Amino acid sequence: MKISDPYQAVPGGVWLRGNLHTHSRASDGYAPPQEIVAAYAALHYDFLALSDHDVAPAYAGLDPHGLVLVPASEVSAGGQHVLAVGCSARIEPEPERQKVIGAIASAGGLAVLCHPNWGRDFNHCPMEELARLTGYAGIEVFNGSIIEDPGSPVASDKWDRLLSAGRRVWGLATDDIHFPIQRGRGWCAVRAAARTSEAVLAALRAGNFYASSGVAIAEIGLRGSELRVVAPDAESIAVIGKHGSRLAWAEAPELAWDAAECQSPYFRVECLGRAGTMAWSQPFFVGN
């Protein structure tokens, strides 16, 4: 049995933390882009994407304050919202979102479907649409902006339904910041080969990252068929499989689990911390 481990060692690699869904006054954020960049630098982030609505990224003249600035935008007009991560040009908000995903791919970017459980019906991205669309890299498994809005900030339910149906998509956590209180709620930590936008995108594309709403993962990966996870500030760690079933559990900041007999086509890790904070690994895919 083969298990696909997304957490491969990267020569000279370094873990970088950043936010990929950020708004400024270039659309509906609270402050000018330079102020937003400075605020995330003060949080000791490593990278940031200013993803304003339906505009081309505009980083010229900004002081990055040591941050790696990743080009991005949020395609929002006319349909479900899609992050265009790694795209330096404006992506036309075609009502047919498959065209949007195709345009992002053609521009060398990654398409991420935003806040699937936003709204009074908890259904900004209906499951039928998630299943119909193809070619997107991931979904927001956590969106910090939705804490103040109707719906749920967490979308692991839809993620598990996609993974259980055989789809290979990653899970991201973001702030989707519009107001100062939302800063620092959701982030991704990538294992990048260098402190560059290209290296961050390569790690995201490969799934060599985890998503978090406050829990850090210090170690994760396979040793043979044994999964080992260390998350010092986690109170418990769970291994989740097909249809959201729990395969293993440890009420501790460390977990070791032998996946050799795993009957699920995938498994992923959830680390639970204080006050509802979490971290989500990317899925490990199981198959011959």
PASEBA-1860 file (N, C-alpha, C; in nm, 3 decimals):
! residues 288
1> MKISDPYQ> 0.084/-0.119/0.000/0.000/0.000/0.000/0.088/0.125/0.000 ~ 0.053/0.221/-0.083/0.127/0.346/-0.092/0.050/0.456/-0.023 ~ 0.121/0.536/0.056/0.061/0.653/0.119/0.135/0.777/0.069 ~ 0.060/0.868/0.014/0.118/0.992/-0.039/0.129/1.093/0.074 ~ 0.252/1.128/0.110/0.279/1.221/0.220/0.312/1.358/0.163 ~ 0.227/1.459/0.187/0.256/1.592/0.131/0.373/1.662/0.200 ~ 0.413/1.612/0.317/0.515/1.681/0.396/0.653/1.626/0.368 ~ 0.697/1.647/0.246/0.829/1.602/0.205/0.934/1.704/0.248
9> AVPGGVWL> 1.052/1.653/0.284/1.162/1.741/0.320/1.201/1.827/0.200 ~ 1.235/1.950/0.226/1.276/2.045/0.123/1.420/2.088/0.154 ~ 1.516/2.059/0.065/1.655/2.100/0.092/1.664/2.250/0.120 ~ 1.719/2.283/0.236/1.731/2.423/0.273/1.599/2.488/0.307 ~ 1.494/2.406/0.323/1.360/2.458/0.343/1.341/2.525/0.479 ~ 1.242/2.612/0.484/1.209/2.684/0.606/1.057/2.695/0.616 ~ 1.005/2.689/0.738/0.862/2.708/0.759/0.831/2.857/0.763 ~ 0.736/2.899/0.681/0.695/3.039/0.672/0.545/3.049/0.699
17> RGNLHTHS> 0.506/3.148/0.778/0.365/3.167/0.813/0.311/3.290/0.744 ~ 0.189/3.280/0.692/0.134/3.396/0.624/-0.015/3.389/0.604 ~ -0.070/3.501/0.560/-0.213/3.512/0.530/-0.233/3.539/0.382 ~ -0.325/3.465/0.321/-0.346/3.472/0.177/-0.477/3.541/0.137 ~ -0.553/3.590/0.235/-0.682/3.653/0.205/-0.693/3.778/0.289 ~ -0.662/3.892/0.228/-0.647/4.019/0.299/-0.708/4.131/0.216 ~ -0.782/4.220/0.282/-0.842/4.332/0.210/-0.791/4.465/0.265 ~ -0.775/4.559/0.173/-0.732/4.694/0.207/-0.835/4.792/0.149
25> RASDGYAP> -0.805/4.919/0.157/-0.895/5.020/0.099/-0.896/5.017/-0.052 ~ -0.814/4.931/-0.113/-0.825/4.912/-0.257/-0.958/4.843/-0.292 ~ -1.024/4.785/-0.192/-1.161/4.735/-0.210/-1.240/4.768/-0.084 ~ -1.261/4.671/0.006/-1.349/4.696/0.120/-1.279/4.674/0.254 ~ -1.147/4.697/0.259/-1.074/4.686/0.384/-1.077/4.815/0.463 ~ -1.022/4.811/0.585/-1.030/4.925/0.677/-0.916/5.025/0.662 ~ -0.808/4.988/0.593/-0.688/5.073/0.592/-0.619/5.065/0.456 ~ -0.530/5.162/0.427/-0.453/5.156/0.302/-0.361/5.034/0.301
33> PQEIVAAY> -0.321/4.989/0.183/-0.236/4.870/0.172/-0.110/4.877/0.258 ~ -0.042/4.991/0.261/0.082/5.000/0.338/0.058/4.977/0.487 ~ -0.053/5.025/0.539/-0.085/5.005/0.681/-0.114/4.858/0.709 ~ -0.180/4.792/0.616/-0.209/4.649/0.633/-0.079/4.569/0.635 ~ 0.011/4.599/0.543/0.140/4.529/0.538/0.215/4.547/0.669 ~ 0.221/4.669/0.719/0.292/4.697/0.844/0.231/4.622/0.961 ~ 0.098/4.611/0.962/0.030/4.542/1.072/0.064/4.393/1.075 ~ 0.074/4.331/0.958/0.109/4.189/0.955/0.257/4.167/0.983
41> AALHYDFL> 0.339/4.262/0.945/0.481/4.253/0.981/0.497/4.259/1.133 ~ 0.413/4.340/1.198/0.418/4.351/1.344/0.376/4.221/1.412 ~ 0.300/4.138/1.343/0.262/4.006/1.395/0.369/3.901/1.367 ~ 0.478/3.943/1.305/0.590/3.853/1.271/0.550/3.748/1.167 ~ 0.462/3.787/1.076/0.431/3.700/0.964/0.547/3.702/0.866 ~ 0.551/3.599/0.782/0.657/3.589/0.682/0.610/3.627/0.542 ~ 0.482/3.601/0.511/0.430/3.637/0.379/0.288/3.687/0.391 ~ 0.245/3.759/0.289/0.112/3.819/0.288/0.065/3.836/0.145
49> ALSDHDVA> -0.064/3.812/0.124/-0.127/3.840/-0.004/-0.238/3.943/0.018 ~ -0.227/4.057/-0.047/-0.336/4.154/-0.050/-0.430/4.113/-0.162 ~ -0.546/4.062/-0.124/-0.636/3.999/-0.222/-0.764/4.080/-0.236 ~ -0.751/4.204/-0.280/-0.869/4.289/-0.292/-0.960/4.243/-0.403 ~ -1.087/4.284/-0.393/-1.192/4.232/-0.481/-1.177/4.282/-0.624 ~ -1.163/4.187/-0.718/-1.177/4.212/-0.861/-1.085/4.322/-0.914 ~ -0.965/4.330/-0.858/-0.866/4.425/-0.907/-0.734/4.351/-0.926 ~ -0.645/4.411/-1.002/-0.511/4.356/-1.015/-0.429/4.391/-0.891
57> PAYAGLDP> -0.345/4.299/-0.843/-0.257/4.332/-0.730/-0.170/4.452/-0.763 ~ -0.150/4.539/-0.663/-0.072/4.661/-0.685/0.024/4.678/-0.569 ~ 0.145/4.621/-0.583/0.243/4.627/-0.476/0.352/4.731/-0.501 ~ 0.350/4.794/-0.617/0.453/4.891/-0.651/0.455/5.005/-0.548 ~ 0.573/5.035/-0.498/0.588/5.145/-0.404/0.565/5.108/-0.259 ~ 0.522/4.986/-0.231/0.499/4.945/-0.093/0.630/4.903/-0.027 ~ 0.645/4.938/0.099/0.754/4.886/0.181/0.706/4.752/0.237 ~ 0.768/4.639/0.200/0.718/4.509/0.246/0.748/4.480/0.392
65> HGLVLVPA> 0.831/4.562/0.457/0.866/4.541/0.598/0.917/4.398/0.621 ~ 0.989/4.344/0.525/1.045/4.210/0.539/0.952/4.097/0.498 ~ 0.828/4.129/0.465/0.732/4.026/0.423/0.755/3.989/0.276 ~ 0.729/3.863/0.244/0.718/3.820/0.106/0.575/3.853/0.062 ~ 0.560/3.937/-0.038/0.428/3.976/-0.087/0.389/3.886/-0.204 ~ 0.282/3.811/-0.185/0.234/3.715/-0.285/0.121/3.781/-0.363 ~ 0.130/3.790/-0.495/0.020/3.852/-0.571/-0.107/3.770/-0.561 ~ -0.220/3.839/-0.546/-0.348/3.768/-0.533/-0.462/3.868/-0.550
73> SEVSAGGQ> -0.579/3.815/-0.572/-0.702/3.893/-0.572/-0.817/3.800/-0.538 ~ -0.931/3.859/-0.502/-1.051/3.779/-0.479/-1.151/3.809/-0.588 ~ -1.180/3.709/-0.669/-1.280/3.723/-0.775/-1.416/3.703/-0.709 ~ -1.495/3.810/-0.706/-1.618/3.803/-0.626/-1.744/3.843/-0.699 ~ -1.735/3.933/-0.796/-1.856/3.981/-0.862/-1.925/3.868/-0.938 ~ -2.054/3.857/-0.923/-2.134/3.769/-1.008/-2.142/3.624/-0.968 ~ -2.086/3.584/-0.855/-2.094/3.442/-0.819/-2.015/3.410/-0.694 ~ -1.990/3.281/-0.673/-1.912/3.239/-0.558/-1.773/3.302/-0.563
81> HVLAVGCS> -1.718/3.333/-0.447/-1.590/3.402/-0.441/-1.476/3.303/-0.457 ~ -1.375/3.344/-0.535/-1.260/3.258/-0.564/-1.133/3.340/-0.544 ~ -1.041/3.289/-0.462/-0.910/3.352/-0.448/-0.823/3.313/-0.567 ~ -0.760/3.412/-0.627/-0.663/3.389/-0.734/-0.525/3.413/-0.675 ~ -0.463/3.309/-0.620/-0.335/3.321/-0.551/-0.222/3.304/-0.652 ~ -0.131/3.400/-0.656/-0.018/3.392/-0.747/-0.043/3.456/-0.882 ~ -0.153/3.529/-0.897/-0.186/3.594/-1.024/-0.158/3.743/-1.013 ~ -0.074/3.794/-1.102/-0.036/3.935/-1.099/-0.131/4.024/-1.178
89> ARIEPEPE> -0.215/3.965/-1.261/-0.309/4.042/-1.342/-0.451/4.025/-1.289 ~ -0.538/4.115/-1.328/-0.678/4.105/-1.289/-0.742/3.984/-1.356 ~ -0.821/3.911/-1.282/-0.896/3.797/-1.336/-1.040/3.841/-1.356 ~ -1.088/3.828/-1.477/-1.224/3.871/-1.510/-1.325/3.788/-1.430 ~ -1.421/3.854/-1.360/-1.518/3.780/-1.280/-1.631/3.721/-1.364 ~ -1.597/3.624/-1.446/-1.698/3.556/-1.528/-1.801/3.488/-1.438 ~ -1.930/3.502/-1.466/-2.031/3.433/-1.384/-2.012/3.282/-1.381 ~ -1.964/3.225/-1.491/-1.932/3.083/-1.492/-1.796/3.065/-1.425
97> RQKVIGAI> -1.800/3.017/-1.301/-1.677/3.010/-1.223/-1.576/2.910/-1.277 ~ -1.617/2.816/-1.360/-1.519/2.728/-1.422/-1.426/2.807/-1.512 ~ -1.478/2.912/-1.578/-1.394/2.999/-1.660/-1.296/3.076/-1.573 ~ -1.340/3.118/-1.456/-1.252/3.189/-1.362/-1.137/3.098/-1.319 ~ -1.171/2.975/-1.283/-1.068/2.879/-1.241/-0.970/2.853/-1.355 ~ -1.021/2.842/-1.476/-0.935/2.822/-1.592/-0.844/2.940/-1.616 ~ -0.896/3.062/-1.598/-0.814/3.182/-1.618/-0.703/3.191/-1.513 ~ -0.735/3.152/-1.390/-0.634/3.153/-1.283/-0.523/3.053/-1.316
105> ASAGGLAV> -0.563/2.934/-1.360/-0.463/2.832/-1.396/-0.377/2.879/-1.513 ~ -0.440/2.943/-1.613/-0.364/2.991/-1.729/-0.265/3.099/-1.690 ~ -0.296/3.174/-1.585/-0.206/3.279/-1.537/-0.100/3.225/-1.442 ~ -0.099/3.093/-1.421/0.001/3.032/-1.334/-0.033/3.036/-1.187 ~ -0.160/3.065/-1.154/-0.199/3.078/-1.015/-0.274/2.957/-0.962 ~ -0.315/2.969/-0.837/-0.392/2.865/-0.769/-0.528/2.921/-0.734 ~ -0.633/2.849/-0.770/-0.769/2.889/-0.737/-0.811/2.825/-0.606 ~ -0.862/2.907/-0.515/-0.909/2.861/-0.385/-1.052/2.911/-0.366
113> LCHPNWGR> -1.144/2.821/-0.338/-1.284/2.860/-0.319/-1.303/2.910/-0.176 ~ -1.363/3.029/-0.165/-1.367/3.102/-0.038/-1.489/3.065/0.047 ~ -1.468/3.072/0.178/-1.572/3.061/0.281/-1.697/2.982/0.236 ~ -1.681/2.849/0.215/-1.793/2.770/0.163/-1.918/2.773/0.248 ~ -1.903/2.793/0.380/-2.020/2.789/0.470/-2.064/2.926/0.517 ~ -2.032/3.029/0.438/-2.078/3.164/0.467/-2.226/3.177/0.432 ~ -2.299/3.259/0.509/-2.436/3.291/0.476/-2.537/3.228/0.571 ~ -2.657/3.281/0.569/-2.761/3.233/0.659/-2.797/3.087/0.634
121> DFNHCPME> -2.776/3.043/0.510/-2.802/2.902/0.479/-2.674/2.818/0.489 ~ -2.564/2.877/0.538/-2.436/2.807/0.552/-2.394/2.744/0.418 ~ -2.414/2.818/0.308/-2.402/2.751/0.178/-2.357/2.846/0.068 ~ -2.257/2.931/0.096/-2.207/3.018/-0.011/-2.157/2.936/-0.129 ~ -2.089/2.825/-0.103/-2.048/2.731/-0.207/-2.126/2.601/-0.186 ~ -2.237/2.582/-0.256/-2.313/2.458/-0.240/-2.228/2.337/-0.277 ~ -2.257/2.225/-0.214/-2.181/2.104/-0.240/-2.189/2.065/-0.388 ~ -2.303/2.089/-0.448/-2.320/2.056/-0.591/-2.223/2.136/-0.678
129> ELARLTGY> -2.199/2.262/-0.639/-2.107/2.346/-0.716/-1.963/2.304/-0.690 ~ -1.932/2.272/-0.565/-1.797/2.223/-0.534/-1.766/2.096/-0.612 ~ -1.867/2.010/-0.628/-1.847/1.885/-0.701/-1.840/1.909/-0.851 ~ -1.914/2.007/-0.902/-1.916/2.034/-1.046/-1.786/2.097/-1.093 ~ -1.734/2.191/-1.017/-1.615/2.263/-1.058/-1.491/2.174/-1.050 ~ -1.398/2.195/-1.137/-1.274/2.117/-1.138/-1.156/2.212/-1.150 ~ -1.039/2.163/-1.113/-0.916/2.237/-1.136/-0.879/2.336/-1.028 ~ -0.958/2.345/-0.921/-0.920/2.436/-0.814/-0.827/2.363/-0.717
137> AGIEVFNG> -0.739/2.441/-0.653/-0.635/2.382/-0.568/-0.687/2.350/-0.429 ~ -0.783/2.428/-0.380/-0.827/2.405/-0.244/-0.949/2.487/-0.210 ~ -0.991/2.472/-0.082/-1.100/2.551/-0.028/-1.053/2.610/0.105 ~ -1.119/2.714/0.149/-1.092/2.768/0.281/-1.161/2.680/0.385 ~ -1.082/2.604/0.457/-1.137/2.521/0.563/-1.166/2.606/0.686 ~ -1.101/2.723/0.693/-1.130/2.821/0.798/-1.118/2.960/0.739 ~ -1.219/3.044/0.767/-1.220/3.184/0.722/-1.258/3.270/0.842 ~ -1.161/3.347/0.894/-1.182/3.422/1.017/-1.286/3.531/1.009
145> SIIEDPGS> -1.314/3.583/0.890/-1.411/3.689/0.875/-1.553/3.643/0.906 ~ -1.579/3.515/0.887/-1.716/3.464/0.902/-1.755/3.452/1.049 ~ -1.661/3.470/1.141/-1.696/3.470/1.284/-1.797/3.580/1.313 ~ -1.784/3.695/1.248/-1.880/3.804/1.267/-2.001/3.793/1.174 ~ -1.993/3.713/1.071/-2.099/3.704/0.970/-2.186/3.582/0.993 ~ -2.303/3.577/0.929/-2.384/3.454/0.935/-2.309/3.337/0.872 ~ -2.333/3.218/0.923/-2.270/3.098/0.870/-2.163/3.047/0.964 ~ -2.077/2.960/0.912/-1.970/2.902/0.992/-1.835/2.933/0.931
153> PVASDKWD> -1.736/2.972/1.014/-1.601/2.995/0.960/-1.532/2.866/0.919 ~ -1.578/2.752/0.969/-1.515/2.622/0.943/-1.593/2.548/0.834 ~ -1.520/2.485/0.741/-1.584/2.412/0.631/-1.524/2.274/0.614 ~ -1.481/2.212/0.725/-1.424/2.078/0.716/-1.528/1.975/0.674 ~ -1.656/2.004/0.695/-1.760/1.912/0.651/-1.759/1.896/0.499 ~ -1.754/2.008/0.428/-1.753/2.002/0.282/-1.620/1.950/0.230 ~ -1.513/1.982/0.301/-1.382/1.930/0.262/-1.383/1.778/0.269 ~ -1.434/1.720/0.377/-1.438/1.574/0.388/-1.528/1.512/0.282
161> RLLSAGRR> -1.635/1.579/0.247/-1.722/1.525/0.141/-1.649/1.523/0.007 ~ -1.572/1.626/-0.021/-1.493/1.627/-0.144/-1.387/1.519/-0.143 ~ -1.313/1.510/-0.033/-1.206/1.410/-0.023/-1.263/1.269/-0.029 ~ -1.378/1.247/0.032/-1.441/1.114/0.032/-1.487/1.074/-0.106 ~ -1.515/1.174/-0.191/-1.557/1.147/-0.328/-1.438/1.132/-0.422 ~ -1.316/1.137/-0.367/-1.198/1.117/-0.449/-1.132/1.243/-0.500 ~ -1.182/1.360/-0.458/-1.121/1.484/-0.503/-0.996/1.513/-0.422 ~ -0.893/1.566/-0.486/-0.768/1.598/-0.418/-0.755/1.749/-0.411
169> VWGLATDD> -0.802/1.804/-0.301/-0.799/1.949/-0.281/-0.741/1.977/-0.142 ~ -0.672/2.089/-0.131/-0.610/2.128/-0.005/-0.704/2.214/0.077 ~ -0.675/2.225/0.206/-0.752/2.310/0.297/-0.668/2.426/0.347 ~ -0.719/2.548/0.336/-0.646/2.667/0.377/-0.720/2.737/0.490 ~ -0.646/2.810/0.571/-0.704/2.897/0.673/-0.660/3.040/0.643 ~ -0.754/3.133/0.651/-0.725/3.273/0.618/-0.798/3.366/0.714 ~ -0.751/3.491/0.716/-0.820/3.595/0.793/-0.939/3.652/0.717 ~ -0.925/3.672/0.585/-1.024/3.747/0.508/-1.052/3.880/0.579
177> IHFPIQRG> -0.945/3.948/0.615/-0.956/4.064/0.704/-1.021/4.183/0.636 ~ -1.123/4.241/0.704/-1.183/4.367/0.666/-1.171/4.470/0.778 ~ -1.155/4.422/0.903/-1.148/4.507/1.022/-1.030/4.461/1.109 ~ -0.973/4.550/1.190/-0.856/4.513/1.269/-0.876/4.391/1.358 ~ -0.995/4.373/1.413/-1.019/4.262/1.505/-0.999/4.126/1.438 ~ -1.007/4.122/1.305/-0.997/3.995/1.232/-0.854/3.956/1.199 ~ -0.759/4.037/1.234/-0.619/4.013/1.197/-0.560/3.901/1.282 ~ -0.494/3.804/1.217/-0.424/3.698/1.288/-0.510/3.579/1.328
185> RGWCAVRA> -0.629/3.568/1.274/-0.718/3.458/1.311/-0.689/3.328/1.236 ~ -0.654/3.339/1.109/-0.632/3.219/1.028/-0.510/3.235/0.942 ~ -0.425/3.134/0.936/-0.302/3.144/0.859/-0.260/3.008/0.807 ~ -0.170/3.011/0.710/-0.108/2.890/0.656/0.041/2.895/0.685 ~ 0.095/2.781/0.721/0.241/2.768/0.739/0.292/2.674/0.631 ~ 0.378/2.725/0.545/0.428/2.649/0.430/0.573/2.611/0.453 ~ 0.611/2.494/0.402/0.752/2.453/0.404/0.810/2.490/0.268 ~ 0.878/2.604/0.265/0.923/2.662/0.139/1.073/2.646/0.124
193> AARTSEAV> 1.117/2.638/-0.001/1.260/2.623/-0.030/1.336/2.754/-0.011 ~ 1.264/2.866/-0.010/1.328/2.997/0.005/1.222/3.097/0.046 ~ 1.267/3.215/0.087/1.174/3.322/0.125/1.136/3.402/0.000 ~ 1.066/3.339/-0.091/1.023/3.405/-0.214/0.877/3.369/-0.241 ~ 0.813/3.454/-0.320/0.675/3.427/-0.358/0.664/3.296/-0.436 ~ 0.761/3.271/-0.523/0.760/3.148/-0.603/0.769/3.024/-0.516 ~ 0.852/3.030/-0.411/0.868/2.916/-0.322/0.742/2.894/-0.237 ~ 0.678/3.002/-0.194/0.552/2.990/-0.121/0.447/2.923/-0.209
201> LAALRAGN> 0.436/2.967/-0.333/0.338/2.908/-0.425/0.368/2.761/-0.454 ~ 0.495/2.726/-0.466/0.532/2.587/-0.491/0.491/2.499/-0.374 ~ 0.511/2.547/-0.252/0.471/2.470/-0.134/0.319/2.454/-0.127 ~ 0.247/2.561/-0.159/0.100/2.553/-0.161/0.053/2.455/-0.266 ~ 0.115/2.459/-0.383/0.075/2.369/-0.491/0.097/2.223/-0.454 ~ 0.207/2.196/-0.380/0.241/2.058/-0.344/0.168/2.010/-0.219 ~ 0.099/2.100/-0.148/0.034/2.061/-0.024/0.129/2.054/0.093 ~ 0.248/2.112/0.080/0.348/2.108/0.187/0.324/2.227/0.281
209> FYASSGVA> 0.208/2.224/0.346/0.171/2.331/0.438/0.058/2.281/0.527 ~ 0.034/2.353/0.635/-0.084/2.325/0.716/-0.160/2.454/0.738 ~ -0.286/2.442/0.776/-0.372/2.556/0.802/-0.399/2.565/0.952 ~ -0.416/2.686/1.002/-0.432/2.701/1.146/-0.519/2.821/1.182 ~ -0.591/2.807/1.294/-0.660/2.920/1.356/-0.598/2.949/1.492 ~ -0.474/2.902/1.514/-0.405/2.936/1.637/-0.313/2.830/1.693 ~ -0.315/2.709/1.638/-0.230/2.600/1.685/-0.115/2.582/1.585 ~ 0.007/2.573/1.637/0.124/2.551/1.553/0.163/2.403/1.555
217> IAEIGLRG> 0.201/2.351/1.440/0.250/2.214/1.429/0.401/2.218/1.414 ~ 0.470/2.153/1.506/0.617/2.153/1.504/0.674/2.041/1.419 ~ 0.601/1.930/1.410/0.650/1.815/1.334/0.530/1.738/1.279 ~ 0.537/1.699/1.153/0.432/1.617/1.093/0.491/1.543/0.973 ~ 0.452/1.418/0.957/0.496/1.340/0.843/0.499/1.192/0.875 ~ 0.534/1.114/0.775/0.540/0.969/0.789/0.683/0.922/0.805 ~ 0.699/0.822/0.891/0.823/0.744/0.900/0.785/0.602/0.865 ~ 0.808/0.565/0.741/0.751/0.439/0.693/0.601/0.455/0.686
225> SELRVVAP> 0.526/0.372/0.759/0.380/0.386/0.763/0.332/0.454/0.889 ~ 0.426/0.496/0.976/0.384/0.559/1.101/0.373/0.710/1.085 ~ 0.255/0.761/1.118/0.232/0.905/1.118/0.274/0.960/1.254 ~ 0.354/1.064/1.250/0.394/1.130/1.374/0.360/1.278/1.365 ~ 0.294/1.328/1.470/0.253/1.468/1.476/0.293/1.523/1.613 ~ 0.354/1.641/1.613/0.388/1.711/1.736/0.334/1.854/1.723 ~ 0.245/1.891/1.814/0.188/2.026/1.817/0.189/2.073/1.962 ~ 0.295/2.141/2.005/0.316/2.168/2.147/0.201/2.238/2.218
233> DAESIAVI> 0.125/2.324/2.147/0.016/2.394/2.213/-0.121/2.331/2.187 ~ -0.122/2.208/2.138/-0.249/2.135/2.120/-0.284/2.058/2.247 ~ -0.412/2.052/2.277/-0.459/1.972/2.389/-0.497/1.831/2.346 ~ -0.527/1.814/2.218/-0.557/1.682/2.163/-0.533/1.683/2.014 ~ -0.512/1.565/1.957/-0.486/1.549/1.814/-0.571/1.434/1.763 ~ -0.638/1.455/1.649/-0.722/1.351/1.590/-0.679/1.324/1.448 ~ -0.692/1.197/1.406/-0.675/1.158/1.267/-0.814/1.135/1.210 ~ -0.845/1.205/1.102/-0.979/1.202/1.041/-0.971/1.132/0.907
241> GKHGSRLA> -1.070/1.044/0.879/-1.074/0.971/0.754/-1.204/0.992/0.679 ~ -1.235/0.900/0.591/-1.349/0.911/0.500/-1.478/0.947/0.572 ~ -1.551/1.041/0.513/-1.677/1.090/0.565/-1.663/1.152/0.703 ~ -1.542/1.196/0.737/-1.522/1.263/0.864/-1.507/1.172/0.984 ~ -1.490/1.042/0.961/-1.477/0.948/1.071/-1.343/0.963/1.141 ~ -1.343/0.944/1.273/-1.220/0.956/1.350/-1.148/0.822/1.352 ~ -1.023/0.822/1.307/-0.945/0.699/1.298/-0.851/0.680/1.416 ~ -0.809/0.790/1.476/-0.718/0.783/1.591/-0.731/0.911/1.671
249> WAEAPELA> -0.688/0.904/1.799/-0.708/1.017/1.888/-0.606/1.012/2.000 ~ -0.554/1.127/2.036/-0.463/1.136/2.150/-0.493/1.263/2.226 ~ -0.518/1.251/2.356/-0.537/1.369/2.440/-0.400/1.414/2.490 ~ -0.322/1.463/2.395/-0.183/1.499/2.421/-0.134/1.585/2.305 ~ -0.023/1.654/2.322/0.032/1.735/2.212/0.113/1.655/2.111 ~ 0.117/1.522/2.126/0.187/1.438/2.030/0.099/1.318/1.995 ~ 0.115/1.270/1.872/0.042/1.151/1.828/0.132/1.068/1.738 ~ 0.130/0.937/1.759/0.195/0.842/1.669/0.091/0.737/1.633
257> WDAAECQS> 0.076/0.710/1.505/-0.029/0.619/1.457/0.020/0.544/1.335 ~ 0.001/0.414/1.336/0.042/0.330/1.223/-0.070/0.327/1.120 ~ -0.043/0.382/1.003/-0.143/0.389/0.897/-0.140/0.269/0.804 ~ -0.062/0.167/0.837/-0.043/0.054/0.747/-0.174/-0.016/0.712 ~ -0.266/-0.022/0.806/-0.392/-0.092/0.783/-0.508/0.003/0.755 ~ -0.478/0.126/0.721/-0.583/0.226/0.699/-0.673/0.185/0.582 ~ -0.803/0.183/0.605/-0.900/0.145/0.502/-0.963/0.267/0.434 ~ -0.930/0.384/0.482/-0.983/0.507/0.423/-0.896/0.549/0.306
265> PYFRVECL> -0.954/0.608/0.200/-0.872/0.654/0.087/-0.787/0.776/0.119 ~ -0.809/0.836/0.233/-0.728/0.950/0.278/-0.737/0.957/0.429 ~ -0.643/1.028/0.487/-0.657/1.070/0.626/-0.592/1.206/0.641 ~ -0.638/1.280/0.738/-0.584/1.412/0.767/-0.581/1.429/0.918 ~ -0.515/1.533/0.964/-0.496/1.554/1.107/-0.563/1.684/1.149 ~ -0.630/1.680/1.264/-0.681/1.800/1.329/-0.618/1.811/1.467 ~ -0.559/1.926/1.497/-0.501/1.954/1.628/-0.591/2.056/1.697 ~ -0.637/2.023/1.816/-0.729/2.109/1.889/-0.657/2.175/2.006
273> GRAGTMAW> -0.667/2.308/2.012/-0.602/2.383/2.118/-0.702/2.453/2.208 ~ -0.654/2.549/2.284/-0.739/2.622/2.377/-0.836/2.713/2.305 ~ -0.952/2.734/2.369/-1.051/2.831/2.322/-1.095/2.807/2.178 ~ -1.098/2.679/2.139/-1.148/2.645/2.006/-1.049/2.660/1.893 ~ -0.924/2.693/1.922/-0.825/2.705/1.815/-0.792/2.567/1.760 ~ -0.752/2.564/1.634/-0.727/2.438/1.566/-0.613/2.452/1.466 ~ -0.563/2.337/1.420/-0.477/2.330/1.302/-0.522/2.209/1.221 ~ -0.512/2.223/1.090/-0.554/2.117/0.998/-0.437/2.080/0.908
281> SQPFFVGN> -0.403/1.953/0.904/-0.302/1.910/0.807/-0.365/1.898/0.671 ~ -0.281/1.884/0.569/-0.331/1.848/0.438/-0.355/1.696/0.435 ~ -0.439/1.649/0.345/-0.468/1.506/0.341/-0.352/1.421/0.292 ~ -0.337/1.305/0.354/-0.248/1.199/0.307/-0.337/1.103/0.229 ~ -0.301/1.074/0.105/-0.384/0.989/0.021/-0.331/0.846/0.022 ~ -0.423/0.751/0.036/-0.390/0.610/0.051/-0.433/0.537/-0.074 ~ -0.344/0.454/-0.128/-0.380/0.376/-0.246/-0.263/0.298/-0.296 ~ -0.289/0.197/-0.378/-0.184/0.115/-0.434/-0.121/0.185/-0.553
END
